[in-house]
Amino acid sequence: MEYTVRKVRTKIFTGSPNDVEEQVNIFLNTLDQMNYVDVKVTTLDGGIISAVVVYKVVQKL
């Protein structure tokens, strides 16, 4: 099967480390492994973190 990339998207999660970890894990479980690209995590003030998930939307040709 051949696929084409239709879009590259980002999803941002911000909050306490435990909350963000849980939200990111739930989101990643909904993605097909072929769609996953990368995750970047940044620490903000006050113990808050922000995680950016980069993923692609693919379509079967």
Secondary structure as the mmCIF struct_conf table of DSSP 4:
data_model
#
loop_
_struct_conf.conf_type_id
_struct_conf.id
_struct_conf.beg_label_comp_id
_struct_conf.beg_label_asym_id
_struct_conf.beg_label_seq_id
_struct_conf.end_label_comp_id
_struct_conf.end_label_asym_id
_struct_conf.end_label_seq_id
STRN STRN1 TYR A 3 GLY A 15
HELX_RH_AL_P HELX_RH_AL_P1 PRO A 17 THR A 30
BEND BEND1 LEU A 31 LEU A 31
HELX_RH_3T_P HELX_RH_3T_P1 GLN A 33 ASN A 35
STRN STRN2 TYR A 36 THR A 43
HELX_RH_3T_P HELX_RH_3T_P2 ASP A 45 GLY A 47
STRN STRN3 ILE A 49 LYS A 60
#
